[in-house]
Amino acid sequence: MDIEVSAKAKYVRMSPRKVKLVVDLVRGKGVNEALTILKFSTKAAARPVAKVIRSAAANADEHYGLSPDELYVAQIYADEGPTLKRMRFGARGRFKPILKRSTHITVVLESIGEMV
């Protein structure tokens, strides 16, 4: 039985570089262990990542009847979203761009039976 359950969070207003640091902490872990790690993490990106993992676990429960104890984080990645370009004027008439980056976070959970 090869069941994959996924969830996405799009347009998270955080730099992908910062989110990738948190995503790397939970890759390959069980769902409950990953949520515990994120709960005690001091990084700001831990909240949206935990939210997506909880959403994927809820999808698994709703569609396939799988509990979070039976699931692990098979794939998780943070891709770059659109960048908002803002401007600030600098000294001597110069223009200083401000790039407000966003991220798309994707989580794929699998049941532990398929873990190799």
Secondary structure, DSSP 8 states (H G I E B T S, - for coil): ---EEEEEEEEESS-HHHHHHHHHHHTTSBHHHHHHHHHT---TTHHHHHHHHHHHHHHHHHHH---GGGEEEEEEEEEE---EEEEEE-GGG-EEEEEE--EEEEEEEEEGGG--
